[in-house]
Amino acid sequence: MNHDVQIVRAGRIAATCEPRTWRWAQENAATVASHWQELKRERPQLFDGRVLLLSAFELAGDEATARYFPTDFSRFLAWRDLDYPDRTVGNGFAMGALQGSDGAYVCGVMGDHTANAGRIYFPSGTPDLSDVTEDDRVDLAGSVLRELKEETDLPPESYRVADHWIVVRQWPAIAFLRPILFDEPAEDVAERIRAAIARQRNPELSNAQVVRSLDDVDTRKMPRFLQAFFRHAFA
């Protein structure tokens, strides 16, 4: 992955979805299938649904433009795990950057049964067809709230959603971070997430982790774009 990182504030993200033939995936179908079978042996609960990847991305002033196309989850994972052999497409995902009243942040620790087992980052998910509206727009703001609900079960009245985005660009990864603000300290938010995890039958998260400073950044388990965000946030 390109280690050059660009971090900007955006007031709006105009995201759309349209079909595209992904030649790399077609030409490497056998590799994709073999990789998927290997993953399924390790994590039988994985499901090969339809997700959205980026075919184009631009930043102009206060607005970001993102164009997505649908593909199979198995194709996405093979492409990702092979270190992004096709750089004409990107992984653009929306995250809820949970921040407590004390300025500290709260991340989730992914469960062992997930495709990102043990990784630490904000509640998020690869956009899928449920995020596409009737007029082919991709509702990234809705994706943030859906993933936040699924992973943490935090009630909407417990937080405020900022009206801007923090875009972390490290192609082929594009993180669209939506600040989610709480009127309580980060550790209290983390405790409520842990309680929700204990109630859930098949939770996506195994724990919640508070990040108060760069000393709490785990360079082994946090993706590079998130490390860059925290360096920016705590600067």
N, C-alpha and C positions, 0 to 999 in steps of 0.2 A: 504494500500500500504506500501511496505517496505520503510522506511525513509532513509536507507543507500544509499548514493549517491556516484557514481564514475564519475569523469570528466577527460577525456583524449583527447589528440589531435590525430587524425588519418589522414594519408595521403590518404587512400583509403578505400572504403566500397564495399565489394564484396557481392551483394545481389541477390538472386535467388528466384524463385517462383515455387512451386510444389503442387499438390493436397494433401489434408489431410482430414481425417474424424475427425470432431470435436465432440467428444462424449458428452462433457458437453452441447453443444448447442442442440444436438439431444435429450438428456435426459430431457432437460428443455425447450422444444419447446413451451409448453403452457405458461410458464412464459415469454418467449421471445415475443410471440404474444400479450399477455396482456399488456406488457410494451410498445410495439410499438404502440398499439392502444391508450394508454394513452398519449404518446408523440405526436401522430398525432392530437389528440384533442387540445393540447396546441399549436402545431406548424404545421399547415396543409401542409406547403410547404416542409416538410421533405420527402426525397425520399429514398426508400429501395434499393439502388444499391449494387454492389459488391465492397468490400474493401479487403485489405490485412492485415493480422495479422502475427506476428512472431511465428514460431514454434521452432526456435533456434537462438542463438546469441553468438558470441565469439569475444574476443579481443586478438590479438597476435601481439605484437610489434606495428608497425605502421599501421596495417591493421585490420579492423573489418569485420567479416563474419556474414551475416544475411540471414536466410532462412524464406521465407514467404509462406502463403497459402491463397487462396481466401475464403471469407465467406460473408454473408449478413450483411449490415449495421445495421439492426435491431438486429442481434445476437451480434454484437460488442457493441452496445449501452447498451443492457441488461447486458452483462458481465461487462462493465465499470461501469454502474450505480449501480450494485449490489456489488461493491467493489472487482471486480476481483476474483470471487470464484474459477476459474480454473487458477492456477499459472503455468501451463505447456505452456501457450501461452502468448505472449506479444504484446504490442502496440508500434511498431517502426515507427516513423514518421520523415519526413525531414522538417526543418525550415530554413528560411532565416533570419539570425541575422543581421538586418539592423543597421549600425553604421555610424553616421555622422562624418565629419572632426574634430569635437570638441570632439570626443570620446564618446558622448552620444548615446544611442540606441533608436530605434523607434519600438514600438509595436502597434498592432491593437486591438481595442475593438470590440468583436464579436456582431453582430446585434441580436436583440430580436427574430428574426424568426429562428435563427440557433440552432443547438443542443447544442452549448456552449454559449448561450446567456449571455452577460455581462462579459465573461471571457476575460482576457488580456494576449496576448502572441504574438510572432512573426508570420508573415504570414506562414501558413503551412496547411497541410491537411493529412488525413490518406491516404496512397498510395492506388491506385485502379488499375483495369485491364489496364487502359490506360498507366500506367507506366511500364507495362511488355513488353519487347521486344520479337522479334520472337524466340530468343534463350533462353527464360525464365529468362533473367536477369531483375531485378527491377531497373529502372533508377531513383534513388533517387535525383541525381543532376537535372535531368529534372523535377522531381516533385516539387522541390524548385522553379524553374523558372516559372513553370506553375501556382502554387499557388500565387506567387508574382505578376504575371501579372493579374490574376483573381481578386485578392483582392485589389491591389493598383494601377494598370494600369501604373506603373512607366516604362518608356521606357528603354530598355537594355543599351542604350548609356549613361544613367545617373548614372550607378554604375559599380563597378568592383566585380567580383566573386573570392573569395580566392580559392587557390588550395588545401585547407585542410578542415577538419571537426573538430568540437568540439562535442564529444560524451558525452552526459549526461545520465548515466545509473542509473535508479531507478526502478528496475524490479517490476512490469511488464511494466513500461514505459521506452522506449529508445528514446531519442531525438537526432537526427542527425542534428546539427546546422552548416550551411554553412555561414561563414561571407560574408555579402554583404556590400561593402564599398562605401561611397559617398564622393565627393569632396566639399560638402556643409554641413553646420551645421545641426544637427538632427532636429531642429525646422523647418527649411526650407523643409526638406524631409517630415515631418509630415504635413505641410501645403499643399504640393502637393498631399499627400494622401487624405486629407480632401476634396480638390477640386475634386479629382477623385470620391470620395464617393458621392458628390453632383451631379455629372454627371450621375452616374449609376442608372439604373431603379430599380434594386433589389440588392443593395450592400450587401456583406457578412459582411462588417465592418460598425460600427456606428460612429467610431472616430479613431484617432491615438493618441498615448500617448508617450511622450518622457521620457526616464529614464536616468537621469544624474548621479544618485548616489543611494545608498541603501535607502535614504530617499524617493525615488520615487517608491520603490517596494511596491505594494499593496498585502499584504499577504492574503487578503480575495478573491481577484479576479485573482491572478496569480497562476498557478499551482506550486507545490513544486519544480519540477525539474527546472523551470525557475528562481525561487527564488534562488536556489542553483547556477545556472549559473551566476546570477548577483553577488552573494557573491564572486564567483570565479573571475569574470571579474573585479570587483572593489577592489579586495584585494590588 
